[in-house]
Amino acid sequence: MSEGQGRGPGPEGNINHTYRRTLDAIERRTDAQDLINLDKLTREHGADLQPSHIARADAITADLDQLAARYDAAFQAAGRSAEQTVLSLREGVESALIEQRREREAVPGQHQPTLYVVAGPNGSGKSTITRAGAFADARIVDPDAIARHLSPEDPEGASATAGREAIRERTRAMAKRENIAIETTLSGSSALRFIDQAQAAGYQVELHYISVDSPAQSIDRISQRVSEGGHHVPAADVERRFERSRENLPEAIARADRTTVYDNSSQGRAPQIAAELTRDRYDIEPNAPAWVKDAAGKAAELSFARATDQQGRDAAFERAREAAAADGLDVKRIEAGQEKGRTADESVDRSTSKQQPGRDRNDDGFGM
């Protein structure tokens, strides 16, 4: 059975989960049923779909001729024409885009912009996520591109300057209330502070975190990138940033409004979504790597500890249960952490202030 086939509409969260899985299937293979499912879901539930999912569908259907040609053989085998389904799908995507735009603009001043934080260690595949088309509605602040422009021969040497320019660029975009997408290794505190700044300015924050299994795998990916003409990052920097990035992940999850975690450890395969986490629900794939489950559990603990009212504690506790089911996490540990967690913000600030060298303290996360 194709992914997305045979599942009822369910609540909005399930629709988005089904829609995302169907998009994933289309990117992996060419199965006529996947396209039929996507067409049906788009037309029936376009108003309930996440903007990032519709943006992906928009990118997939941008070239109708190419999409029809890709699926022609699959539809012929099913005794159908691909053209009709492709046209129907595109019409549904355009209707969903229009409806979402109308909702944003229905009340003047009520548009809530989005900050997309694309994070992960050096060489983990952040640019793969950015180029996938999900952030087509955002100003992409890419420190890698800035560094390559400043110093084509040594972009790593220009990373600090590029980082400062990236800060200026994202600040200008925020002043205009534009949607923003940034890349960061999440190895320092700067990205966490920017999440807080964006939310205080009325932004919703989507975190997209991608990683491989180990620093060694990151180093191998970077070596391959260099052999293909890409930029180099010293191994010592990769290892240091890798550990700090993983350490900061639970904090970033706890602060973001929505998080998608990708596992990119399989060579030759597209990044796989391992978890989708919101303030209301944790959806963790059963085969997600241990580091994903661990980060989700720690994030749930932080959220529970910081809840200021019973409703917030109940919601955080339910997310903790979901993380526990995936990770074997002791939920009693989360309850016991409530009192000590009230000072978690101060602890994070103290820990990040100890990071050395100085550039890493603020976030050499503008790294590549």
C-alpha positions in Angstrom: 0.0 0.0 0.0 1.3 3.4 -0.9 2.1 5.8 2.0 -0.9 7.9 2.8 -3.3 5.3 1.2 -6.1 3.9 3.3 -5.8 6.3 6.2 -8.8 8.3 7.3 -8.8 12.1 7.5 -8.4 12.2 11.3 -7.5 15.4 13.1 -5.4 18.1 11.5 -2.2 16.7 12.9 -2.8 13.3 11.3 -3.6 15.0 7.9 -0.3 16.8 8.0 1.5 13.6 9.0 -0.1 11.7 6.1 0.5 14.5 3.7 4.2 14.8 4.7 4.7 11.0 4.3 3.1 11.1 0.9 5.4 13.9 -0.2 8.4 11.9 1.1 7.2 8.9 -1.0 7.0 11.0 -4.1 10.5 12.2 -3.6 11.8 8.6 -3.2 10.0 6.8 -6.0 7.6 7.1 -9.0 4.3 5.4 -8.0 1.0 6.6 -9.6 -0.9 6.0 -6.4 1.3 8.4 -4.4 0.4 11.2 -6.8 -3.3 10.3 -6.7 -3.2 10.3 -2.9 -1.4 13.7 -2.9 -4.0 15.2 -5.3 -6.9 13.9 -3.1 -5.4 15.2 0.2 -4.5 18.6 -1.3 -8.0 19.2 -2.7 -9.9 17.9 0.4 -7.7 19.3 3.2 -5.7 22.2 1.6 -6.8 24.7 4.2 -5.6 22.5 7.1 -2.1 21.8 5.7 1.1 23.3 7.1 2.4 26.1 4.9 5.8 24.3 4.7 4.1 21.2 3.3 2.2 23.2 0.7 5.4 24.9 -0.2 7.0 21.5 -0.9 4.0 20.5 -3.0 4.3 23.8 -4.8 8.0 23.0 -5.7 7.1 19.5 -6.8 4.4 20.7 -9.1 6.1 23.8 -10.5 7.0 22.1 -13.8 3.9 20.3 -14.9 5.4 18.9 -18.1 8.3 17.4 -16.3 6.1 15.9 -13.6 3.7 14.4 -16.1 6.6 12.9 -18.1 8.0 11.4 -14.9 4.7 9.7 -14.0 3.6 8.8 -17.6 4.8 5.2 -17.5 3.4 4.6 -14.0 0.0 5.9 -15.0 0.0 4.0 -18.3 0.6 0.8 -16.3 -2.6 1.7 -14.3 -4.5 2.4 -17.5 -4.7 6.1 -16.9 -3.2 9.4 -18.1 -0.9 11.3 -15.8 -1.8 14.6 -17.3 -5.2 14.9 -15.7 -4.0 14.0 -12.1 -1.0 16.4 -12.5 -3.3 19.3 -13.5 -5.8 18.5 -10.7 -2.9 18.4 -8.2 -1.5 21.7 -9.4 -4.9 23.4 -9.2 -5.3 22.1 -5.6 -1.9 23.4 -4.6 -2.7 26.8 -6.0 -6.0 26.9 -4.3 -4.3 26.0 -1.0 -1.7 28.7 -1.5 -4.4 31.3 -2.2 -6.5 30.2 0.8 -3.6 30.4 3.2 -2.6 33.8 1.8 -6.2 35.0 2.2 -6.3 33.8 5.9 -3.0 35.6 6.6 -4.2 38.8 5.1 -7.9 38.7 6.2 -7.3 41.0 9.1 -4.7 43.8 8.5 -1.7 43.4 10.8 -2.5 39.8 11.7 -0.1 38.1 9.5 2.3 36.1 11.6 5.7 35.6 9.9 7.8 32.5 10.3 11.4 32.0 11.2 12.8 28.7 9.8 15.9 27.6 11.6 17.8 25.0 9.6 20.3 23.5 12.0 22.8 20.7 12.3 26.5 19.9 12.5 28.9 20.8 9.7 28.5 18.4 6.8 25.1 17.1 8.0 23.1 18.2 5.0 21.6 21.6 6.0 21.8 22.9 2.4 19.9 19.8 1.2 17.0 20.8 3.4 17.2 24.5 2.4 17.3 23.7 -1.3 14.3 21.3 -1.1 11.9 24.2 -1.7 10.0 24.2 1.6 11.2 27.8 2.4 10.3 29.3 -1.0 8.3 32.0 0.8 11.2 33.1 3.0 14.3 35.3 2.7 17.1 32.7 3.0 20.0 34.0 5.1 22.8 31.7 4.0 26.1 32.4 5.8 27.8 29.8 3.6 26.9 31.7 0.5 28.0 35.0 2.1 31.4 33.4 3.1 31.9 32.0 -0.4 31.2 35.5 -1.9 33.6 37.2 0.6 36.4 34.6 0.1 35.9 32.0 -2.6 39.3 30.4 -1.9 38.9 30.2 1.9 35.2 30.5 2.9 35.9 29.0 6.4 38.4 31.8 7.0 35.6 34.3 6.3 33.0 32.6 8.4 33.2 35.1 11.3 32.7 38.0 8.9 29.9 36.1 7.1 28.2 35.4 10.4 28.1 39.1 11.3 26.7 40.0 7.9 24.1 37.2 8.3 23.0 38.8 11.6 22.6 42.2 9.9 20.6 40.6 7.0 18.2 38.7 9.2 17.7 41.7 11.4 16.7 43.8 8.4 14.3 41.1 7.2 12.8 40.9 10.7 12.2 44.7 10.7 10.2 44.2 7.5 8.3 41.2 9.0 9.5 38.9 6.2 9.6 35.2 6.6 13.2 34.2 7.3 15.2 31.0 6.9 18.6 30.8 8.6 21.3 28.1 8.7 23.2 27.3 11.9 25.3 24.6 13.4 23.5 25.3 16.7 26.9 25.0 18.4 26.5 28.2 20.5 23.9 30.5 22.0 23.3 33.0 19.2 20.6 30.9 17.4 18.8 30.3 20.7 18.8 34.0 21.4 17.5 34.8 17.9 14.6 32.3 18.4 13.6 34.2 21.5 14.0 37.6 19.7 11.9 36.4 16.8 9.1 35.1 19.0 9.1 38.3 21.0 8.6 40.1 17.6 5.6 38.0 16.8 7.2 35.3 14.7 6.4 31.6 14.9 9.5 29.4 14.8 10.0 26.2 12.9 13.2 24.3 13.7 14.5 21.9 11.1 17.4 19.9 12.6 19.4 17.5 10.5 22.3 15.3 11.6 24.4 12.2 10.8 25.4 9.6 13.3 28.8 10.8 14.4 31.5 13.5 13.9 33.5 11.0 11.9 30.6 10.7 9.4 30.4 14.5 9.2 34.2 14.7 8.5 33.8 12.0 5.7 30.9 14.0 4.1 33.0 17.2 4.2 36.0 15.4 2.6 33.7 14.2 -0.2 32.4 17.7 -0.6 35.9 19.1 -0.9 36.8 16.5 -3.5 33.8 17.8 -5.5 35.0 21.4 -5.3 33.2 22.3 -2.0 34.6 24.1 1.0 36.7 22.6 3.8 36.1 22.7 7.6 38.9 21.6 10.0 38.3 18.3 11.7 38.8 19.7 15.1 36.1 22.4 14.5 33.7 19.7 13.2 34.1 17.6 16.3 33.7 20.5 18.7 30.7 21.9 17.0 29.1 18.4 16.6 29.0 17.8 20.3 27.8 21.3 21.2 25.1 21.2 18.5 23.7 17.9 20.0 23.9 19.4 23.5 21.9 22.5 22.4 19.2 20.5 20.4 16.8 19.9 23.4 16.9 23.5 24.3 16.1 24.6 20.7 13.2 22.0 20.5 11.8 23.4 23.8 11.9 26.9 22.5 10.6 26.4 18.9 6.9 26.2 18.1 7.4 23.3 15.8 10.4 21.0 15.1 11.2 18.5 12.4 14.3 16.3 13.0 15.9 14.6 10.0 18.3 11.6 10.1 20.8 11.9 7.2 23.1 9.0 8.2 22.3 6.7 5.2 24.7 7.3 2.3 22.9 7.7 -1.0 19.5 8.1 0.5 17.5 11.4 1.1 17.3 12.6 4.7 14.6 10.8 6.6 12.2 12.6 9.0 12.7 11.0 12.3 10.5 13.1 14.5 7.9 15.9 14.3 7.5 17.8 17.5 5.1 20.6 18.4 3.9 22.3 21.6 0.9 19.9 21.6 2.3 16.6 20.3 5.4 14.6 19.8 5.4 12.2 16.8 8.6 10.2 16.9 9.2 7.4 14.3 9.7 4.0 16.0 13.1 3.5 14.2 14.4 7.0 15.0 18.0 7.0 16.1 18.7 7.1 19.8 20.0 10.7 19.7 16.6 11.9 18.3 14.7 10.1 21.1 17.1 11.4 23.7 16.8 15.0 22.5 13.0 14.7 22.5 12.9 13.4 26.0 15.2 16.1 27.3 13.1 18.8 25.5 10.0 17.4 27.1 11.7 17.6 30.5 12.6 21.2 29.9 9.1 22.1 28.8 7.5 20.5 31.8 9.9 22.1 34.2 9.2 25.6 32.8 5.4 25.3 32.7 3.9 28.2 34.7 0.3 26.8 35.0 -1.5 23.5 35.3 -2.6 23.6 31.6 1.0 24.0 30.5 2.2 21.3 32.8 -0.5 18.9 31.6 0.4 19.5 27.9 4.1 19.2 28.6 3.6 16.0 30.6 1.6 14.4 27.7 4.6 15.2 25.4 6.9 13.7 27.9 4.8 10.5 27.9 5.1 10.3 24.1 8.8 10.8 24.3 9.0 8.2 27.0 7.1 5.7 24.8 9.8 6.2 22.1 12.8 6.3 24.4 12.1 4.4 27.5 12.4 7.7 29.4 11.4 7.6 33.1 8.5 10.1 33.3 9.0 10.3 37.1 12.4 11.9 36.3 10.6 14.7 34.5 8.2 15.3 37.4 11.1 15.4 39.8 12.9 17.8 37.5 10.1 20.4 37.8 11.7 22.4 40.7 15.2 22.3 39.5 14.1 23.1 35.9 12.8 26.5 37.0 16.3 27.7 36.9 17.1 25.9 33.6 17.3 29.2 31.6 20.0 30.5 33.9 21.8 27.1 33.7 21.8 27.3 29.9 23.1 30.8 29.9 25.9 29.8 32.3 26.8 26.8 30.2 26.9 28.7 26.9 28.9 31.5 28.5 31.7 29.0 29.3 32.2 27.9 25.7 35.5 28.6 24.1 37.0 30.0 21.9 35.1 33.3 21.8 33.6 32.9 18.4 31.9 29.6 19.4 30.3 31.3 22.4 28.0 33.3 20.2 27.5 30.6 17.6 30.1 29.6 15.1 26.8 28.1 14.0 27.0 30.3 10.9 29.4 27.5 9.9 29.1 25.3 6.9 
